[in-house]
């Protein structure tokens, strides 16, 4: 039997039973109350501490529930064996003390103009229609609170299959569509179903490369020319999987012509069941001047070697994490075998809202309004750039599709100087070299990748002058070095 001298503070705001529990647990962890020790009776300890028996009983029951104490019939509570937690610190690990925390860096200048490629205009979101459809579902479909299909709700998959067939030439049934929370998530699930080295475009999408590598997939980075991914390089690479953005190559903006698409399909067909093409249909909805080419998947057929990927992040909003994938028929058994026990990652209310948004014709009308708004913004930005720079000083490309364009600066200073000048001017932007996945620095220097999705319409005229100023500042700073 032991005599406890635990001190409690009635006015501390912490319940007395909680104070007693913490004190006793601490003594057991440090060994002050060793294993096998019989605890004082509840009435005795209550009298010693001037608390109620209920207070002591509650503390004992909490300790017993967590395994610190064990109750023995007609005998009381006994301390259980407790292995002290290991000491984790510089000495225990054999490491030198951690270096001093550096002084915080000077705050970045506020962002005046956001020209990043991921931005969209939240003001174009169909708030009223989306809210009405979702409200109707909340009141009429309580079953959506239950678990849904791991591939996504059938209503949405059917709506997507019909939409893709009409507007992108995709050949599929609803059973081939998989809905998930973002392209990265879907690509991470797809990669283990495919085998061999994966070829990715450079300059290209860094996240795709990272996702593939995170799954253990070996990747090789292949160059892009005026027709998209180089097929000569693909043939030499030994890759079995090819990740491409043929409709609007990111970030160069080039479109893979029909002839090269056919060659790419022949590359996969030479080893059926072993070679696959992952078609990321990035930004295909925003083609301003001509109708886009049909998808690669549509050219290959429902059981061809193409896996089709797309997302609603650009057409609706990044916060609505709905992406989708179309699997070839012959990959469906492998998908179900590997992922049949997974849960869906997108809210069923969001899925059903999107399904009604598509089938009700709202989606196509929404896209038409977005194309008009973004095309006008593109025109305003290009006019501002052409007015600010001397003729021939800035060459603009990639204007026909998507929500960004390329601006190549003649006699450009180093990209590092352009980045520094952009930060100083409060401009958030990327350069083409930022998407060089090889790190070789061979990508055309002095090429801006200017996203205008989140750019305010009235900001376009001043953006041109600001870019001119930062280019001048970058040249001056590089000359001083």
C-alpha positions, -999 to 999 in steps of 0.1 A, spaced: 0 0 0 13 35 -8 6 69 5 -2 95 -22 5 132 -18 -11 143 -51 -19 180 -49 -51 192 -66 -61 228 -74 -99 233 -71 -98 267 -87 -78 258 -118 -107 253 -141 -96 217 -148 -120 191 -133 -106 175 -101 -110 140 -116 -90 151 -146 -62 166 -124 -61 133 -104 -60 112 -135 -32 132 -150 -11 132 -118 -14 95 -113 -8 86 -150 24 108 -149 37 89 -118 30 56 -135 48 67 -167 79 78 -147 80 47 -125 72 66 -93 43 41 -90 59 8 -102 40 -21 -116 22 -43 -91 16 -14 -67 -18 -16 -50 -36 17 -51 -52 33 -21 -89 26 -16 -113 51 -32 -127 63 2 -93 66 18 -78 86 -11 -109 107 -13 -105 116 24 -67 123 20 -74 147 -9 -106 162 5 -126 153 -27 -156 131 -33 -154 94 -38 -169 99 -72 -139 120 -82 -115 93 -72 -136 66 -88 -138 85 -121 -100 89 -122 -95 52 -114 -119 41 -141 -102 63 -167 -68 49 -157 -82 14 -159 -98 20 -193 -64 31 -207 -45 1 -192 -26 19 -164 -46 1 -137 -63 -33 -134 -91 -40 -110 -89 -72 -90 -121 -85 -74 -123 -79 -36 -87 -65 -37 -88 -31 -54 -68 -15 -82 -32 -24 -91 -6 -6 -113 0 -24 -146 34 -29 -163 43 2 -183 74 5 -205 87 40 -203 86 58 -236 119 61 -254 138 93 -251 138 111 -285 163 139 -287 197 149 -302 216 128 -276 194 97 -280 198 97 -317 235 104 -317 229 136 -336 243 170 -329 218 196 -315 195 212 -341 208 244 -356 193 276 -345 161 286 -362 170 312 -389 155 346 -389 123 348 -409 128 359 -445 116 393 -455 80 392 -466 73 389 -503 58 419 -520 20 416 -524 8 400 -556 -6 426 -579 -12 404 -609 -17 367 -608 -5 352 -641 -2 316 -629 -15 289 -651 -37 272 -626 -60 302 -620 -96 305 -630 -121 333 -627 -145 325 -597 -168 352 -609 -178 330 -639 -189 301 -617 -227 294 -621 -235 300 -585 -273 303 -588 -278 273 -610 -254 251 -590 -269 261 -557 -304 254 -569 -296 220 -582 -277 211 -550 -305 224 -528 -330 203 -547 -309 172 -541 -303 180 -504 -341 179 -498 -351 152 -522 -323 126 -521 -313 117 -485 -299 84 -498 -269 104 -511 -256 104 -475 -249 67 -479 -218 52 -495 -217 52 -533 -200 33 -560 -162 34 -559 -161 43 -596 -186 72 -590 -223 75 -591 -238 59 -622 -258 90 -631 -227 111 -633 -207 84 -652 -235 82 -678 -237 119 -681 -200 122 -686 -200 93 -712 -227 110 -732 -210 144 -730 -176 130 -740 -191 111 -769 -208 142 -783 -181 168 -777 -148 149 -776 -155 119 -797 -147 95 -768 -161 60 -773 -171 45 -740 -199 33 -718 -207 45 -683 -191 13 -669 -157 25 -682 -158 59 -665 -140 63 -631 -147 95 -610 -121 107 -585 -110 137 -565 -85 151 -590 -63 140 -618 -34 133 -594 -56 108 -575 -67 90 -606 -33 89 -621 -19 74 -589 -45 46 -590 -39 40 -627 -1 37 -627 0 3 -609 -22 -12 -635 3 -4 -662 38 -18 -664 71 -6 -676 88 28 -681 66 58 -686 75 86 -710 64 121 -701 67 154 -721 93 180 -713 86 208 -710 56 193 -693 34 189 -663 56 184 -632 28 170 -611 22 141 -635 59 132 -633 58 134 -595 27 113 -592 41 86 -615 74 85 -597 56 84 -563 40 51 -574 74 36 -582 70 41 -619 103 47 -637 100 77 -659 119 92 -688 114 128 -701 111 132 -739 112 164 -759 83 183 -774 85 200 -808 61 219 -830 39 188 -833 40 176 -797 58 147 -783 87 135 -804 79 100 -816 115 93 -826 125 99 -790 96 77 -779 108 48 -801 143 51 -787 132 54 -751 120 18 -745 90 32 -727 58 11 -724 36 40 -712 33 74 -728 17 104 -709 7 131 -734 -14 162 -737 -22 161 -774 -51 186 -777 -32 214 -759 3 204 -749 11 219 -715 28 243 -713 38 250 -750 2 250 -762 9 231 -794 -17 207 -808 -6 172 -820 -16 169 -856 -37 140 -869 -8 123 -886 13 122 -855 -16 110 -834 -20 81 -858 17 73 -855 14 74 -817 -15 49 -819 6 27 -842 34 28 -816 10 14 -790 -5 -11 -814 28 -28 -821 27 -43 -786 -10 -48 -778 -17 -52 -741 19 -40 -732 19 -4 -744 -5 23 -733 -11 60 -739 -24 82 -711 -43 111 -728 -46 141 -705 -72 162 -723 -60 194 -706 -79 226 -714 -96 211 -744 -129 229 -736 -113 263 -743 -105 262 -780 -114 297 -793 -108 297 -830 -116 262 -844 -132 230 -832 -107 208 -814 -95 175 -830 -113 144 -817 -96 127 -787 -70 101 -791 -93 77 -773 -120 82 -799 -95 74 -826 -84 42 -808 -119 29 -798 -134 17 -766 -110 -11 -761 -79 6 -776 -46 13 -758 -57 48 -746 -67 59 -711 -85 92 -712 -82 117 -683 -99 150 -678 -112 173 -650 -138 199 -641 -112 220 -623 -108 244 -652 -144 245 -665 -160 248 -631 -135 255 -602 -104 239 -587 -122 235 -554 -148 212 -569 -125 182 -570 -141 162 -597 -119 145 -623 -127 114 -644 -109 87 -664 -121 64 -691 -105 29 -690 -102 5 -719 -125 -24 -716 -97 -49 -711 -84 -30 -681 -116 -30 -662 -111 -65 -646 -77 -54 -632 -92 -22 -619 -120 -40 -601 -97 -66 -587 -74 -40 -572 -98 -13 -561 -132 -29 -556 -130 -23 -518 -121 14 -521 -145 42 -513 -155 70 -536 -135 102 -530 -160 127 -543 -191 138 -524 -222 121 -539 -241 154 -537 -214 171 -558 -215 142 -582 -253 143 -586 -252 181 -589 -228 178 -618 -248 151 -634 -279 173 -634 -258 202 -645 -247 183 -676 -279 165 -685 -299 197 -680 -278 215 -707 -264 240 -682 -228 228 -686 -225 234 -724 -241 269 -719 -217 276 -691 -188 266 -713 -200 288 -741 -202 318 -717 -167 310 -704 -152 309 -739 -166 343 -747 -153 358 -715 -118 342 -717 -114 349 -754 -121 386 -747 -96 386 -718 -70 369 -741 -75 395 -767 -72 423 -742 -40 409 -728 -24 403 -762 -33 439 -772 -17 452 -740 15 432 -746 17 443 -782 12 479 -772 38 478 -744 66 461 -763 83 472 -795 74 453 -827 93 420 -828 105 423 -792 79 399 -778 65 369 -798 32 354 -787 22 318 -793 -3 293 -780 -32 317 -784 -57 293 -799 -65 270 -769 -65 271 -731 -61 298 -705 -25 307 -709 -2 319 -737 36 320 -743 55 352 -747 91 349 -760 113 379 -752 140 387 -777 175 392 -763 162 381 -729 181 384 -697 186 352 -676 154 336 -663 166 340 -627 167 378 -633 132 378 -648 119 358 -618 135 382 -594 121 412 -612 86 397 -613 86 392 -576 98 427 -570 69 440 -592 43 418 -575 37 396 -605 31 359 -601 41 341 -633 61 311 -646 88 308 -673 90 279 -697 122 268 -680 101 261 -649 86 232 -667 118 216 -679 115 182 -663 150 172 -671 166 201 -652 190 206 -681 181 242 -687 178 236 -724 143 250 -727 140 283 -745 150 310 -721 132 342 -717 98 326 -725 69 337 -702 40 313 -696 12 338 -689 -20 325 -674 -50 348 -677 -77 327 -661 -77 346 -628 -66 380 -643 -91 408 -638 -104 422 -671 -96 458 -661 -60 448 -652 -50 437 -687 -38 471 -699 -15 477 -669 -2 442 -671 15 449 -704 33 480 -690 43 461 -658 58 432 -678 78 457 -698 91 473 -666 101 440 -651 119 430 -683 139 463 -683 147 458 -646 159 423 -652 182 434 -680 196 462 -659 202 439 -629 219 412 -651 242 439 -666 253 450 -631 264 415 -621 
